[in-house]
Amino acid sequence: MSKTVLVRYQTRAETAEENQRLVEEVFDQLASDGPDGLRYATFRLADGVTFLHVAVFDGAEDALSDSAAFQRFQNGIGDRLAGPPQVSEATVIGSYGFPLT
């Protein structure tokens, strides 16, 4: 059974670019490692400081947290954020052209 997690947060204006760079490093490592059982997307919203992460885990293994680049991304994240992140689980009802189901 799949588990879908959404994380939304705002960075401080001066740390938004660093945050994006760290996120891009996560995607570089995931592309290199090609872990199974993970679908993951990150969006930077139009305000330039809000980020939305969508992760779908197909199984018990958490390839995202196991990633060294993701661990670097999480290290010091509190210093980059303007407030606490909002984390919630979600149920995919449907998608079109978006590989979640």
C-alpha positions as CSV (number, residue, x, y, z in Angstrom):
1,M,0.0,0.0,0.0
2,S,1.3,3.5,-0.9
3,K,1.8,6.3,1.6
4,T,1.7,9.9,0.3
5,V,3.2,12.7,2.3
6,L,2.9,16.4,1.6
7,V,5.3,19.0,3.1
8,R,4.7,22.7,2.7
9,Y,6.9,25.4,4.2
10,Q,8.3,28.9,3.6
11,T,11.9,29.8,3.7
12,R,13.3,33.1,4.6
13,A,13.9,35.2,1.4
14,E,17.7,35.1,1.8
15,T,17.7,31.3,2.1
16,A,15.3,30.3,-0.7
17,E,18.1,29.9,-3.3
18,E,20.2,27.7,-1.0
19,N,17.1,25.6,-0.2
20,Q,16.4,25.1,-3.9
21,R,20.1,24.1,-4.5
22,L,19.9,21.5,-1.8
23,V,16.6,20.2,-3.2
24,E,18.2,19.9,-6.7
25,E,21.1,17.9,-5.1
26,V,18.5,15.5,-3.7
27,F,17.0,15.0,-7.2
28,D,20.5,14.5,-8.7
29,Q,21.3,11.8,-6.2
30,L,17.9,10.1,-6.7
31,A,18.4,10.1,-10.5
32,S,21.9,8.6,-10.0
33,D,20.8,6.0,-7.4
34,G,17.4,5.1,-9.0
35,P,15.7,3.9,-5.8
36,D,12.6,1.7,-6.2
37,G,9.4,2.4,-4.4
38,L,9.6,6.2,-4.4
39,R,7.9,8.9,-6.4
40,Y,8.9,12.4,-5.4
41,A,8.3,16.0,-6.6
42,T,9.1,19.4,-5.3
43,F,7.6,22.7,-6.3
44,R,8.7,26.2,-5.6
45,L,5.6,28.4,-5.6
46,A,5.2,31.8,-7.3
47,D,6.0,33.8,-4.2
48,G,9.6,32.4,-4.4
49,V,9.8,31.3,-0.8
50,T,7.1,28.6,-0.5
51,F,8.1,25.0,-1.3
52,L,5.8,22.0,-1.6
53,H,7.2,18.4,-1.5
54,V,5.1,15.4,-2.5
55,A,6.5,12.0,-1.8
56,V,4.8,8.7,-2.5
57,F,6.3,5.6,-0.8
58,D,5.4,2.2,-2.2
59,G,6.4,0.0,0.7
60,A,8.1,0.2,4.0
61,E,11.5,1.3,2.8
62,D,12.2,5.0,2.9
63,A,14.7,5.6,0.1
64,L,14.4,9.4,0.5
65,S,15.5,9.5,4.1
66,D,18.3,7.1,3.3
67,S,19.7,9.5,0.7
68,A,22.9,11.4,1.8
69,A,21.7,14.4,-0.2
70,F,18.4,14.4,1.6
71,Q,20.2,14.3,4.9
72,R,22.2,17.3,3.9
73,F,19.0,19.1,2.8
74,Q,17.5,18.4,6.3
75,N,20.6,19.4,8.1
76,G,20.1,23.0,9.3
77,I,16.7,23.3,7.6
78,G,15.3,25.1,10.7
79,D,17.8,28.0,10.0
80,R,16.4,28.3,6.4
81,L,12.7,28.3,7.3
82,A,10.5,31.3,8.2
83,G,8.2,29.1,10.3
84,P,7.4,25.4,11.0
85,P,6.7,23.1,8.1
86,Q,3.2,21.7,7.5
87,V,3.4,18.0,7.1
88,S,0.4,15.8,6.3
89,E,-0.4,12.4,4.8
90,A,-2.8,12.4,1.9
91,T,-4.8,10.0,-0.2
92,V,-4.4,10.2,-4.0
93,I,-7.9,10.3,-5.4
94,G,-6.7,10.5,-9.0
95,S,-4.2,12.1,-11.3
96,Y,-3.8,12.8,-14.9
97,G,-0.3,12.9,-16.4
98,F,1.1,13.1,-12.9
99,P,2.7,9.8,-11.9
100,L,1.2,9.4,-8.4
101,T,-1.2,6.5,-9.0
